[in-house]
Amino acid sequence: MLHIGNLIKAEMKRQERTPVWLARKINCRRQNIYYIYEQKSLNTELLIRISKASMIR
């Protein structure tokens, strides 16, 4: 099974994005980003928000 949190963390690192950057883009606290990174799965709405944010250059 994929660990979605690890995949998100790896993609943010590949894009050279910080947890602070992602938190601002999805309108949450930085601490929540670390929680997201630990999750094996996420709800679809949150995953869509993260996906849209990561597409911003």
HTML snippet that shows the backbone in 3Dmol.js (N, CA, C, O; Angstrom):
<script src="https://3Dmol.org/build/3Dmol-min.js"></script>
<div id="view" style="width:600px;height:400px;position:relative"></div>
<script>
const pdb = `
ATOM      1  N   MET A   1       0.838  -1.183   0.000  1.00  0.00           N
ATOM      2  CA  MET A   1       0.000   0.000   0.000  1.00  0.00           C
ATOM      3  C   MET A   1       0.886   1.251   0.000  1.00  0.00           C
ATOM      4  O   MET A   1       1.912   1.302   0.678  1.00  0.00           O
ATOM      5  N   LEU A   2       0.474   2.240  -0.762  1.00  0.00           N
ATOM      6  CA  LEU A   2       1.215   3.504  -0.806  1.00  0.00           C
ATOM      7  C   LEU A   2       1.036   4.276   0.494  1.00  0.00           C
ATOM      8  O   LEU A   2      -0.023   4.219   1.119  1.00  0.00           O
ATOM      9  N   HIS A   3       2.057   4.981   0.886  1.00  0.00           N
ATOM     10  CA  HIS A   3       2.001   5.870   2.049  1.00  0.00           C
ATOM     11  C   HIS A   3       1.921   7.286   1.488  1.00  0.00           C
ATOM     12  O   HIS A   3       2.940   7.883   1.143  1.00  0.00           O
ATOM     13  N   ILE A   4       0.719   7.810   1.402  1.00  0.00           N
ATOM     14  CA  ILE A   4       0.491   9.088   0.713  1.00  0.00           C
ATOM     15  C   ILE A   4       1.265  10.234   1.357  1.00  0.00           C
ATOM     16  O   ILE A   4       1.741  11.123   0.651  1.00  0.00           O
ATOM     17  N   GLY A   5       1.398  10.230   2.673  1.00  0.00           N
ATOM     18  CA  GLY A   5       2.151  11.280   3.351  1.00  0.00           C
ATOM     19  C   GLY A   5       3.607  11.326   2.911  1.00  0.00           C
ATOM     20  O   GLY A   5       4.171  12.398   2.694  1.00  0.00           O
ATOM     21  N   ASN A   6       4.207  10.143   2.781  1.00  0.00           N
ATOM     22  CA  ASN A   6       5.591  10.079   2.306  1.00  0.00           C
ATOM     23  C   ASN A   6       5.703  10.580   0.875  1.00  0.00           C
ATOM     24  O   ASN A   6       6.669  11.258   0.523  1.00  0.00           O
ATOM     25  N   LEU A   7       4.715  10.247   0.049  1.00  0.00           N
ATOM     26  CA  LEU A   7       4.731  10.699  -1.340  1.00  0.00           C
ATOM     27  C   LEU A   7       4.622  12.218  -1.427  1.00  0.00           C
ATOM     28  O   LEU A   7       5.318  12.847  -2.224  1.00  0.00           O
ATOM     29  N   ILE A   8       3.758  12.802  -0.619  1.00  0.00           N
ATOM     30  CA  ILE A   8       3.602  14.262  -0.605  1.00  0.00           C
ATOM     31  C   ILE A   8       4.896  14.918  -0.127  1.00  0.00           C
ATOM     32  O   ILE A   8       5.365  15.891  -0.718  1.00  0.00           O
ATOM     33  N   LYS A   9       5.456  14.385   0.929  1.00  0.00           N
ATOM     34  CA  LYS A   9       6.706  14.934   1.468  1.00  0.00           C
ATOM     35  C   LYS A   9       7.822  14.874   0.419  1.00  0.00           C
ATOM     36  O   LYS A   9       8.567  15.837   0.241  1.00  0.00           O
ATOM     37  N   ALA A  10       7.927  13.742  -0.269  1.00  0.00           N
ATOM     38  CA  ALA A  10       8.961  13.583  -1.294  1.00  0.00           C
ATOM     39  C   ALA A  10       8.749  14.567  -2.446  1.00  0.00           C
ATOM     40  O   ALA A  10       9.713  15.131  -2.964  1.00  0.00           O
ATOM     41  N   GLU A  11       7.506  14.772  -2.842  1.00  0.00           N
ATOM     42  CA  GLU A  11       7.221  15.702  -3.935  1.00  0.00           C
ATOM     43  C   GLU A  11       7.524  17.141  -3.525  1.00  0.00           C
ATOM     44  O   GLU A  11       8.052  17.911  -4.327  1.00  0.00           O
ATOM     45  N   MET A  12       7.200  17.510  -2.301  1.00  0.00           N
ATOM     46  CA  MET A  12       7.511  18.858  -1.829  1.00  0.00           C
ATOM     47  C   MET A  12       9.028  19.062  -1.796  1.00  0.00           C
ATOM     48  O   MET A  12       9.523  20.137  -2.136  1.00  0.00           O
ATOM     49  N   LYS A  13       9.753  18.034  -1.387  1.00  0.00           N
ATOM     50  CA  LYS A  13      11.224  18.127  -1.370  1.00  0.00           C
ATOM     51  C   LYS A  13      11.749  18.263  -2.801  1.00  0.00           C
ATOM     52  O   LYS A  13      12.647  19.064  -3.061  1.00  0.00           O
ATOM     53  N   ARG A  14      11.187  17.474  -3.735  1.00  0.00           N
ATOM     54  CA  ARG A  14      11.613  17.546  -5.126  1.00  0.00           C
ATOM     55  C   ARG A  14      11.388  18.944  -5.694  1.00  0.00           C
ATOM     56  O   ARG A  14      12.198  19.441  -6.476  1.00  0.00           O
ATOM     57  N   GLN A  15      10.283  19.575  -5.298  1.00  0.00           N
ATOM     58  CA  GLN A  15       9.966  20.924  -5.774  1.00  0.00           C
ATOM     59  C   GLN A  15      10.652  22.011  -4.948  1.00  0.00           C
ATOM     60  O   GLN A  15      10.492  23.203  -5.214  1.00  0.00           O
ATOM     61  N   GLU A  16      11.413  21.587  -3.949  1.00  0.00           N
ATOM     62  CA  GLU A  16      12.093  22.514  -3.042  1.00  0.00           C
ATOM     63  C   GLU A  16      11.097  23.438  -2.338  1.00  0.00           C
ATOM     64  O   GLU A  16      11.328  24.639  -2.203  1.00  0.00           O
ATOM     65  N   ARG A  17       9.991  22.852  -1.897  1.00  0.00           N
ATOM     66  CA  ARG A  17       8.945  23.575  -1.163  1.00  0.00           C
ATOM     67  C   ARG A  17       9.036  23.213   0.313  1.00  0.00           C
ATOM     68  O   ARG A  17       9.309  22.064   0.659  1.00  0.00           O
ATOM     69  N   THR A  18       8.811  24.182   1.170  1.00  0.00           N
ATOM     70  CA  THR A  18       8.873  23.954   2.607  1.00  0.00           C
ATOM     71  C   THR A  18       7.477  23.647   3.155  1.00  0.00           C
ATOM     72  O   THR A  18       6.474  23.924   2.498  1.00  0.00           O
ATOM     73  N   PRO A  19       7.417  23.072   4.367  1.00  0.00           N
ATOM     74  CA  PRO A  19       6.116  22.890   5.014  1.00  0.00           C
ATOM     75  C   PRO A  19       5.379  24.221   5.209  1.00  0.00           C
ATOM     76  O   PRO A  19       4.151  24.265   5.135  1.00  0.00           O
ATOM     77  N   VAL A  20       6.112  25.286   5.452  1.00  0.00           N
ATOM     78  CA  VAL A  20       5.489  26.610   5.604  1.00  0.00           C
ATOM     79  C   VAL A  20       4.815  27.022   4.301  1.00  0.00           C
ATOM     80  O   VAL A  20       3.692  27.526   4.321  1.00  0.00           O
ATOM     81  N   TRP A  21       5.483  26.816   3.173  1.00  0.00           N
ATOM     82  CA  TRP A  21       4.910  27.156   1.870  1.00  0.00           C
ATOM     83  C   TRP A  21       3.603  26.390   1.650  1.00  0.00           C
ATOM     84  O   TRP A  21       2.588  26.979   1.278  1.00  0.00           O
ATOM     85  N   LEU A  22       3.633  25.064   1.883  1.00  0.00           N
ATOM     86  CA  LEU A  22       2.433  24.252   1.672  1.00  0.00           C
ATOM     87  C   LEU A  22       1.313  24.663   2.621  1.00  0.00           C
ATOM     88  O   LEU A  22       0.151  24.730   2.222  1.00  0.00           O
ATOM     89  N   ALA A  23       1.654  24.933   3.857  1.00  0.00           N
ATOM     90  CA  ALA A  23       0.637  25.353   4.833  1.00  0.00           C
ATOM     91  C   ALA A  23      -0.058  26.631   4.375  1.00  0.00           C
ATOM     92  O   ALA A  23      -1.278  26.751   4.490  1.00  0.00           O
ATOM     93  N   ARG A  24       0.703  27.574   3.862  1.00  0.00           N
ATOM     94  CA  ARG A  24       0.106  28.814   3.360  1.00  0.00           C
ATOM     95  C   ARG A  24      -0.814  28.550   2.179  1.00  0.00           C
ATOM     96  O   ARG A  24      -1.893  29.134   2.082  1.00  0.00           O
ATOM     97  N   LYS A  25      -0.385  27.665   1.276  1.00  0.00           N
ATOM     98  CA  LYS A  25      -1.159  27.390   0.067  1.00  0.00           C
ATOM     99  C   LYS A  25      -2.471  26.662   0.354  1.00  0.00           C
ATOM    100  O   LYS A  25      -3.464  26.880  -0.340  1.00  0.00           O
ATOM    101  N   ILE A  26      -2.483  25.801   1.369  1.00  0.00           N
ATOM    102  CA  ILE A  26      -3.722  25.074   1.663  1.00  0.00           C
ATOM    103  C   ILE A  26      -4.427  25.629   2.899  1.00  0.00           C
ATOM    104  O   ILE A  26      -5.400  25.056   3.390  1.00  0.00           O
ATOM    105  N   ASN A  27      -3.913  26.755   3.389  1.00  0.00           N
ATOM    106  CA  ASN A  27      -4.555  27.478   4.485  1.00  0.00           C
ATOM    107  C   ASN A  27      -4.684  26.635   5.763  1.00  0.00           C
ATOM    108  O   ASN A  27      -5.784  26.399   6.264  1.00  0.00           O
ATOM    109  N   CYS A  28      -3.543  26.196   6.266  1.00  0.00           N
ATOM    110  CA  CYS A  28      -3.523  25.483   7.537  1.00  0.00           C
ATOM    111  C   CYS A  28      -2.237  25.838   8.276  1.00  0.00           C
ATOM    112  O   CYS A  28      -1.418  26.608   7.775  1.00  0.00           O
ATOM    113  N   ARG A  29      -2.066  25.282   9.451  1.00  0.00           N
ATOM    114  CA  ARG A  29      -0.869  25.549  10.249  1.00  0.00           C
ATOM    115  C   ARG A  29       0.266  24.615   9.831  1.00  0.00           C
ATOM    116  O   ARG A  29       0.033  23.493   9.381  1.00  0.00           O
ATOM    117  N   ARG A  30       1.477  25.092   9.986  1.00  0.00           N
ATOM    118  CA  ARG A  30       2.668  24.310   9.628  1.00  0.00           C
ATOM    119  C   ARG A  30       2.677  22.952  10.328  1.00  0.00           C
ATOM    120  O   ARG A  30       3.069  21.950   9.728  1.00  0.00           O
ATOM    121  N   GLN A  31       2.253  22.910  11.579  1.00  0.00           N
ATOM    122  CA  GLN A  31       2.233  21.655  12.326  1.00  0.00           C
ATOM    123  C   GLN A  31       1.341  20.617  11.638  1.00  0.00           C
ATOM    124  O   GLN A  31       1.618  19.419  11.699  1.00  0.00           O
ATOM    125  N   ASN A  32       0.275  21.081  10.988  1.00  0.00           N
ATOM    126  CA  ASN A  32      -0.620  20.151  10.292  1.00  0.00           C
ATOM    127  C   ASN A  32       0.076  19.491   9.107  1.00  0.00           C
ATOM    128  O   ASN A  32      -0.235  18.352   8.757  1.00  0.00           O
ATOM    129  N   ILE A  33       1.006  20.192   8.498  1.00  0.00           N
ATOM    130  CA  ILE A  33       1.728  19.617   7.365  1.00  0.00           C
ATOM    131  C   ILE A  33       2.569  18.430   7.841  1.00  0.00           C
ATOM    132  O   ILE A  33       2.630  17.406   7.161  1.00  0.00           O
ATOM    133  N   TYR A  34       3.204  18.557   8.982  1.00  0.00           N
ATOM    134  CA  TYR A  34       3.978  17.432   9.522  1.00  0.00           C
ATOM    135  C   TYR A  34       3.054  16.255   9.834  1.00  0.00           C
ATOM    136  O   TYR A  34       3.434  15.101   9.639  1.00  0.00           O
ATOM    137  N   TYR A  35       1.844  16.543  10.318  1.00  0.00           N
ATOM    138  CA  TYR A  35       0.852  15.498  10.564  1.00  0.00           C
ATOM    139  C   TYR A  35       0.459  14.826   9.247  1.00  0.00           C
ATOM    140  O   TYR A  35       0.349  13.601   9.185  1.00  0.00           O
ATOM    141  N   ILE A  36       0.249  15.615   8.203  1.00  0.00           N
ATOM    142  CA  ILE A  36      -0.100  15.075   6.884  1.00  0.00           C
ATOM    143  C   ILE A  36       1.009  14.144   6.394  1.00  0.00           C
ATOM    144  O   ILE A  36       0.726  13.066   5.873  1.00  0.00           O
ATOM    145  N   TYR A  37       2.253  14.551   6.558  1.00  0.00           N
ATOM    146  CA  TYR A  37       3.381  13.736   6.118  1.00  0.00           C
ATOM    147  C   TYR A  37       3.392  12.355   6.786  1.00  0.00           C
ATOM    148  O   TYR A  37       3.934  11.407   6.218  1.00  0.00           O
ATOM    149  N   GLU A  38       2.814  12.227   7.961  1.00  0.00           N
ATOM    150  CA  GLU A  38       2.791  10.960   8.695  1.00  0.00           C
ATOM    151  C   GLU A  38       1.631  10.053   8.302  1.00  0.00           C
ATOM    152  O   GLU A  38       1.616   8.881   8.679  1.00  0.00           O
ATOM    153  N   GLN A  39       0.657  10.570   7.550  1.00  0.00           N
ATOM    154  CA  GLN A  39      -0.552   9.821   7.251  1.00  0.00           C
ATOM    155  C   GLN A  39      -0.374   8.845   6.094  1.00  0.00           C
ATOM    156  O   GLN A  39       0.222   9.178   5.070  1.00  0.00           O
ATOM    157  N   LYS A  40      -0.898   7.640   6.273  1.00  0.00           N
ATOM    158  CA  LYS A  40      -0.873   6.638   5.211  1.00  0.00           C
ATOM    159  C   LYS A  40      -1.922   6.945   4.152  1.00  0.00           C
ATOM    160  O   LYS A  40      -1.758   6.583   2.986  1.00  0.00           O
ATOM    161  N   SER A  41      -2.996   7.612   4.555  1.00  0.00           N
ATOM    162  CA  SER A  41      -4.053   7.980   3.607  1.00  0.00           C
ATOM    163  C   SER A  41      -4.620   9.332   4.017  1.00  0.00           C
ATOM    164  O   SER A  41      -4.481   9.758   5.164  1.00  0.00           O
ATOM    165  N   LEU A  42      -5.263   9.998   3.058  1.00  0.00           N
ATOM    166  CA  LEU A  42      -5.876  11.312   3.296  1.00  0.00           C
ATOM    167  C   LEU A  42      -7.247  11.333   2.643  1.00  0.00           C
ATOM    168  O   LEU A  42      -7.515  10.577   1.709  1.00  0.00           O
ATOM    169  N   ASN A  43      -8.114  12.210   3.143  1.00  0.00           N
ATOM    170  CA  ASN A  43      -9.402  12.337   2.470  1.00  0.00           C
ATOM    171  C   ASN A  43      -9.200  13.035   1.131  1.00  0.00           C
ATOM    172  O   ASN A  43      -8.237  13.776   0.933  1.00  0.00           O
ATOM    173  N   THR A  44     -10.111  12.785   0.239  1.00  0.00           N
ATOM    174  CA  THR A  44      -9.984  13.259  -1.132  1.00  0.00           C
ATOM    175  C   THR A  44      -9.928  14.771  -1.220  1.00  0.00           C
ATOM    176  O   THR A  44      -9.149  15.306  -2.009  1.00  0.00           O
ATOM    177  N   GLU A  45     -10.726  15.474  -0.441  1.00  0.00           N
ATOM    178  CA  GLU A  45     -10.751  16.936  -0.489  1.00  0.00           C
ATOM    179  C   GLU A  45      -9.381  17.527  -0.156  1.00  0.00           C
ATOM    180  O   GLU A  45      -8.908  18.430  -0.847  1.00  0.00           O
ATOM    181  N   LEU A  46      -8.752  17.024   0.889  1.00  0.00           N
ATOM    182  CA  LEU A  46      -7.433  17.515   1.277  1.00  0.00           C
ATOM    183  C   LEU A  46      -6.395  17.165   0.210  1.00  0.00           C
ATOM    184  O   LEU A  46      -5.532  17.981  -0.116  1.00  0.00           O
ATOM    185  N   LEU A  47      -6.482  15.973  -0.319  1.00  0.00           N
ATOM    186  CA  LEU A  47      -5.544  15.559  -1.361  1.00  0.00           C
ATOM    187  C   LEU A  47      -5.660  16.450  -2.599  1.00  0.00           C
ATOM    188  O   LEU A  47      -4.651  16.787  -3.218  1.00  0.00           O
ATOM    189  N   ILE A  48      -6.867  16.827  -2.957  1.00  0.00           N
ATOM    190  CA  ILE A  48      -7.076  17.731  -4.096  1.00  0.00           C
ATOM    191  C   ILE A  48      -6.470  19.095  -3.809  1.00  0.00           C
ATOM    192  O   ILE A  48      -5.819  19.674  -4.679  1.00  0.00           O
ATOM    193  N   ARG A  49      -6.674  19.623  -2.599  1.00  0.00           N
ATOM    194  CA  ARG A  49      -6.101  20.926  -2.236  1.00  0.00           C
ATOM    195  C   ARG A  49      -4.581  20.901  -2.327  1.00  0.00           C
ATOM    196  O   ARG A  49      -3.969  21.839  -2.838  1.00  0.00           O
ATOM    197  N   ILE A  50      -3.973  19.826  -1.831  1.00  0.00           N
ATOM    198  CA  ILE A  50      -2.518  19.708  -1.884  1.00  0.00           C
ATOM    199  C   ILE A  50      -2.052  19.582  -3.335  1.00  0.00           C
ATOM    200  O   ILE A  50      -1.061  20.196  -3.732  1.00  0.00           O
ATOM    201  N   SER A  51      -2.762  18.796  -4.105  1.00  0.00           N
ATOM    202  CA  SER A  51      -2.395  18.612  -5.523  1.00  0.00           C
ATOM    203  C   SER A  51      -2.442  19.935  -6.287  1.00  0.00           C
ATOM    204  O   SER A  51      -1.527  20.247  -7.049  1.00  0.00           O
ATOM    205  N   LYS A  52      -3.495  20.703  -6.085  1.00  0.00           N
ATOM    206  CA  LYS A  52      -3.613  22.003  -6.755  1.00  0.00           C
ATOM    207  C   LYS A  52      -2.497  22.932  -6.314  1.00  0.00           C
ATOM    208  O   LYS A  52      -1.920  23.641  -7.138  1.00  0.00           O
ATOM    209  N   ALA A  53      -2.186  22.939  -5.029  1.00  0.00           N
ATOM    210  CA  ALA A  53      -1.129  23.817  -4.525  1.00  0.00           C
ATOM    211  C   ALA A  53       0.229  23.437  -5.108  1.00  0.00           C
ATOM    212  O   ALA A  53       1.037  24.308  -5.430  1.00  0.00           O
ATOM    213  N   SER A  54       0.477  22.141  -5.242  1.00  0.00           N
ATOM    214  CA  SER A  54       1.779  21.707  -5.716  1.00  0.00           C
ATOM    215  C   SER A  54       1.980  21.998  -7.204  1.00  0.00           C
ATOM    216  O   SER A  54       3.108  21.952  -7.694  1.00  0.00           O
ATOM    217  N   MET A  55       0.914  22.292  -7.916  1.00  0.00           N
ATOM    218  CA  MET A  55       1.009  22.605  -9.338  1.00  0.00           C
ATOM    219  C   MET A  55       1.364  24.065  -9.565  1.00  0.00           C
ATOM    220  O   MET A  55       1.694  24.452 -10.686  1.00  0.00           O
ATOM    221  N   ILE A  56       1.302  24.882  -8.516  1.00  0.00           N
ATOM    222  CA  ILE A  56       1.617  26.312  -8.619  1.00  0.00           C
ATOM    223  C   ILE A  56       3.138  26.494  -8.722  1.00  0.00           C
ATOM    224  O   ILE A  56       3.889  25.918  -7.935  1.00  0.00           O
ATOM    225  N   ARG A  57       3.569  27.264  -9.655  1.00  0.00           N
ATOM    226  CA  ARG A  57       5.014  27.495  -9.829  1.00  0.00           C
ATOM    227  C   ARG A  57       5.394  28.838  -9.328  1.00  0.00           C
ATOM    228  O   ARG A  57       6.565  29.211  -9.389  1.00  0.00           O
TER     229      ARG A  57
END
`;
const viewer = $3Dmol.createViewer("view");
viewer.addModel(pdb, "pdb");
viewer.setStyle({}, {cartoon: {color: "spectrum"}});
viewer.zoomTo();
viewer.render();
</script>
